[in-house]
Amino acid sequence: MKLLFFPGLRVNETRLHRCLTGKTVLITGASYGIGESLAKRLAETHCHLLLVARTEAKLLEVKQEIETRGGRADIFPCDLRNATEVQALLNTLHQLPEGVDIVVSNAGKSIRRSIFDALDRPQDFTRTMNLNYFAPVQLLLGLIPTLVARRGHVINISAVNVLLLPAPGWAAYQASKTAFDQWFRCVAPELQARGVSTTSIYLPLVRTRMIEPTRAYQNLPALQPEQVAQLICQAMLSRKRTYAPWWMLAGQLVSVLGRWLGEVGMGYYLTKRKL
């Protein structure tokens, strides 16, 4: 699958260890999927891992495995959808003498539902916005001073969808992911001017529990979480501003030039389905 999305994906282990030794890395959504794979991938790099997620029991499992491999990790159970809990997390992080060097904004929520099935479900939109947009904004606003002081790095785990033609059924998810992508791209030049690197990683499908409810995705090409973890490690070394599948530029051109045709085609398809 790497050839279809990110060919030539390699990480120099010696450089990675040298780069991360003594650094503090904060990972949100660290109990499952990409976040869990990344935490385990970094276990032997001699960095200090700060693992954030809702499920304390699962975080403890990840922490124990990291320590078994000789790594160092602390866990912070937190429901990032709750602004009060996010502020409490920030208060705790501000007390850490080491500060934070790298933030991997990975936590996210996906919903696929027709708008006509969501007429009485405004929570679909508030919960998704809270986790995918407001939470990382609040977290970064609180961490920017220490990131500037330590010339840190912020890595946003985004999705190819935010750069392509929107798809029916994904209004809640795509609106929230696009909102944070735009916010992050807006603040990136200001952060970079103060010595903070920023990286946006635009991912295609990844074989995590997030896509399991969507049957149509079960047989489609997808990356494994371990491959994404490898990509994030490469981003930590290169500090490139963006990573996207090699075909993304062509996809964006088609989305812009073919917008009218695409929207008409989707409308026709949905109309025929109702007949």
KOLLO-853682 format. One line per field, with one value per residue (C-alpha): residue in one letter; x, y, z. Coordinates in pm, 1 decimal. Example, Ala and Ser with C-alpha at 12.3 -4.5 7.8 and 13.67 -1.06 7.14 Angstrom:
<marlums>
resn	[a,s]
x	[1230.0,1367.0]
y	[-450.0,-106.0]
z	[780.0,714.0]
</marlums>
This chain:
<marlums>
resn	[m,k,l,l,f,f,p,g,l,r,v,n,e,t,r,l,h,r,c,l,t,g,k,t,v,l,i,t,g,a,s,y,g,i,g,e,s,l,a,k,r,l,a,e,t,h,c,h,l,l,l,v,a,r,t,e,a,k,l,l,e,v,k,q,e,i,e,t,r,g,g,r,a,d,i,f,p,c,d,l,r,n,a,t,e,v,q,a,l,l,n,t,l,h,q,l,p,e,g,v,d,i,v,v,s,n,a,g,k,s,i,r,r,s,i,f,d,a,l,d,r,p,q,d,f,t,r,t,m,n,l,n,y,f,a,p,v,q,l,l,l,g,l,i,p,t,l,v,a,r,r,g,h,v,i,n,i,s,a,v,n,v,l,l,l,p,a,p,g,w,a,a,y,q,a,s,k,t,a,f,d,q,w,f,r,c,v,a,p,e,l,q,a,r,g,v,s,t,t,s,i,y,l,p,l,v,r,t,r,m,i,e,p,t,r,a,y,q,n,l,p,a,l,q,p,e,q,v,a,q,l,i,c,q,a,m,l,s,r,k,r,t,y,a,p,w,w,m,l,a,g,q,l,v,s,v,l,g,r,w,l,g,e,v,g,m,g,y,y,l,t,k,r,k,l]
x	[0.0,292.1,355.7,-0.5,26.8,377.6,648.9,1003.3,895.0,1208.5,1340.3,1703.0,1689.1,2017.2,1903.9,1563.1,1718.4,1956.7,1674.5,1439.1,1678.0,1580.4,1273.2,915.9,651.8,279.1,44.5,-333.3,-553.1,-276.4,-481.9,-570.6,-482.6,-225.4,-154.0,-92.4,129.5,332.3,379.5,509.4,726.6,895.7,938.7,1308.9,1408.9,1476.1,1213.5,954.5,607.5,297.1,-3.0,-349.6,-680.0,-1015.2,-963.3,-735.5,-720.0,-601.1,-349.9,-207.5,-163.1,24.8,238.5,330.0,435.6,648.3,819.3,876.1,1067.7,1276.9,1085.0,938.8,572.9,318.4,-53.3,-317.2,-675.2,-877.2,-1197.2,-1078.4,-1438.4,-1471.5,-1308.2,-1283.8,-1088.1,-861.5,-784.3,-708.3,-473.2,-298.5,-260.5,-86.0,136.0,243.9,384.1,618.2,975.0,1074.6,806.5,683.5,896.2,667.0,288.2,122.4,-241.4,-393.6,-720.5,-1026.2,-1384.3,-1546.4,-1916.9,-2076.4,-2448.3,-2696.8,-2812.8,-3169.5,-3071.1,-2915.7,-3204.8,-3261.5,-2892.6,-2718.1,-2480.3,-2321.1,-2187.3,-2110.5,-1921.2,-1724.1,-1634.4,-1540.1,-1291.6,-1162.5,-1145.6,-1196.8,-987.2,-664.6,-706.3,-743.5,-454.4,-217.7,-311.0,-198.8,120.5,247.0,459.8,658.1,683.4,829.3,1072.6,1191.0,1170.5,929.5,728.2,353.1,231.5,-132.7,-276.7,-522.8,-707.9,-695.7,-1069.7,-1011.8,-832.6,-1068.6,-1430.4,-1661.9,-1862.6,-2227.2,-2272.9,-1952.4,-2069.3,-1983.9,-1644.4,-1521.9,-1638.1,-1455.0,-1133.5,-1131.1,-1185.9,-874.3,-673.4,-751.6,-675.4,-346.5,-243.9,-331.7,-117.3,167.7,359.0,341.1,465.5,742.8,855.2,904.8,1100.6,818.1,798.1,458.1,367.1,32.2,0.7,-286.8,-379.1,-590.8,-782.1,-607.3,-708.3,-824.9,-1145.1,-1259.8,-1341.9,-1482.4,-1850.4,-1830.5,-1872.7,-1774.2,-1423.6,-1352.5,-1211.2,-1056.3,-678.8,-570.2,-254.4,-180.8,-136.8,222.9,295.1,148.9,364.1,665.4,552.4,519.2,872.0,995.8,814.9,987.6,1321.5,1251.5,1011.6,858.0,545.4,324.7,302.5,40.1,0.5,197.3,-123.3,-273.1,-196.7,-380.8,-669.1,-690.7,-690.5,-972.4,-1166.5,-1138.3,-1180.6,-1443.1,-1639.1,-1958.3,-1952.9,-1877.0,-2158.2,-2408.1,-2295.4,-2331.6,-2675.6,-2783.1,-2648.3,-2832.5,-3152.4,-3137.7,-3083.5,-3410.3,-3608.4]
y	[0.0,235.4,244.0,362.7,644.1,717.8,532.3,546.0,567.7,505.5,630.2,650.6,493.4,644.2,995.0,938.5,832.1,1127.0,1368.1,1251.1,1173.2,1394.9,1534.2,1531.4,1414.0,1465.1,1232.2,1272.0,975.8,752.0,453.9,305.2,309.3,557.9,707.4,370.6,256.9,577.5,554.1,198.0,297.2,564.1,345.6,283.1,635.7,766.0,1038.6,1113.1,1023.3,1202.2,992.8,1148.4,966.4,899.9,535.1,513.8,134.2,123.0,401.0,195.5,-101.3,114.8,266.9,-77.0,-201.5,108.8,62.9,-305.7,-191.1,44.1,360.9,630.3,731.4,915.9,894.9,1167.5,1040.6,1323.8,1362.4,1620.9,1702.7,1864.2,2208.5,2189.4,1865.0,2009.5,2305.9,2071.3,1879.7,2203.0,2299.7,1967.0,1997.4,2346.9,2201.1,1965.2,2093.8,1956.0,2136.3,1991.3,1963.8,1786.7,1773.6,1508.2,1614.2,1280.6,1239.0,1248.8,1138.6,1027.9,1016.8,905.3,980.2,1124.8,1471.8,1336.9,1088.4,1366.4,1613.4,1534.9,1474.9,1811.8,1631.9,1470.6,1812.0,1954.4,1645.1,1621.2,1989.8,1970.2,1688.4,1760.9,2139.6,2308.7,2060.4,2087.2,2465.7,2496.2,2257.6,2437.6,2783.1,2665.5,2499.7,2758.4,2948.2,2636.4,2527.1,2866.9,2851.5,2505.0,2564.2,2275.7,2098.5,2047.4,1762.9,1761.6,1429.2,1545.6,1372.4,1393.0,1468.5,1825.9,1906.5,1721.7,1749.3,1706.5,1386.3,1338.6,1185.1,1330.2,1681.4,1658.5,1498.8,1699.8,2032.7,1973.2,1841.6,2124.8,2380.8,2273.1,2232.2,2593.2,2716.8,2530.8,2658.7,3014.8,3007.3,2806.0,3106.8,3284.8,2977.7,2918.9,3280.7,3207.5,2887.6,2634.0,2383.7,2274.4,1965.0,1867.6,1501.5,1435.8,1070.8,846.3,560.1,402.0,58.2,162.9,111.6,454.0,316.2,-18.4,94.0,192.0,-131.3,33.2,88.1,-270.0,-376.0,-45.5,16.3,155.0,219.8,34.1,237.8,117.5,267.1,599.1,588.2,545.3,847.8,1058.8,959.7,1073.7,1404.7,1447.5,1420.1,1629.6,1887.8,1925.4,2140.7,1886.9,1518.8,1391.8,1099.8,1151.9,1187.8,1461.9,1751.2,1578.5,1505.8,1870.6,1986.3,1746.7,1862.0,2227.6,2197.8,1926.9,2064.4,2137.0,1803.5,1618.0,1783.6,1723.7,1362.9,1298.5,1459.2,1239.4,926.6,1002.6,1078.1,745.6,563.1,703.6,590.8]
z	[0.0,54.4,-320.0,-375.2,-122.2,13.7,-181.8,-51.6,311.0,518.9,851.5,956.4,1301.2,1417.5,1324.3,1483.0,1813.5,1805.8,1720.5,1996.4,2281.2,2573.7,2394.6,2522.4,2274.5,2334.6,2141.8,2147.7,2066.8,2199.1,2314.6,1975.3,1608.0,1482.2,1823.5,1986.0,1698.4,1713.6,2089.4,2057.3,1761.7,1974.4,2284.0,2223.5,2118.4,2473.0,2445.9,2713.4,2584.3,2709.5,2610.2,2598.8,2540.8,2706.1,2805.3,3107.6,3111.5,2750.8,2813.2,3100.3,2864.9,2614.3,2891.4,3026.7,2684.6,2628.9,2963.7,2885.6,2578.8,2791.5,2713.5,2933.3,2923.8,3134.2,3070.9,3088.5,3065.8,2917.2,2718.3,2467.9,2376.2,2719.2,2737.2,3117.7,3098.2,2829.3,3053.9,3343.3,3113.4,3017.4,3383.2,3445.5,3138.5,3240.9,3562.9,3378.2,3416.4,3076.2,2876.7,2545.7,2231.9,1984.4,1965.1,1748.4,1710.2,1622.4,1816.5,1594.6,1546.2,1221.0,1137.3,812.0,810.2,563.4,657.6,655.7,925.0,1133.0,1146.5,1514.0,1592.5,1632.7,1868.3,1561.2,1470.3,1814.2,1930.3,1607.5,1611.7,1979.1,1922.2,1571.4,1593.7,1929.4,2130.9,1926.3,1903.4,2281.2,2341.2,2106.8,2235.1,2578.0,2451.8,2203.5,2460.5,2557.8,2193.5,2103.4,2394.7,2289.2,1911.6,1896.0,1629.8,1577.2,1355.7,1250.7,1139.4,875.9,590.7,212.3,218.3,333.2,6.1,-227.6,-340.8,-38.5,-28.3,75.3,418.3,560.9,651.2,1022.2,973.2,676.2,816.9,1145.9,987.9,734.0,1008.6,1196.8,877.8,784.3,1136.5,1142.1,798.9,905.6,1219.3,1066.0,922.0,1259.0,1441.8,1190.4,1228.9,1600.7,1537.5,1570.7,1283.0,1155.5,953.9,803.1,710.5,471.9,506.2,284.1,443.1,740.1,867.0,1215.3,1409.6,1287.5,942.2,1058.5,1062.1,692.3,495.6,168.3,307.5,410.4,74.3,-32.2,-24.1,309.8,508.3,829.5,1151.5,1172.9,830.9,940.0,1252.9,1025.1,824.0,1138.7,1242.5,903.5,956.6,1293.1,1118.4,809.5,962.2,617.0,606.5,431.4,352.1,110.6,-130.5,-450.0,-652.1,-432.6,-668.8,-952.4,-716.5,-613.9,-975.4,-1059.3,-751.8,-854.2,-1230.8,-1208.4,-912.8,-1106.4,-1285.0,-961.8,-768.7,-1048.6,-1078.3,-705.4,-708.9,-999.2,-829.1,-503.4,-692.6,-876.3,-547.4,-417.0,-721.7]
</marlums>
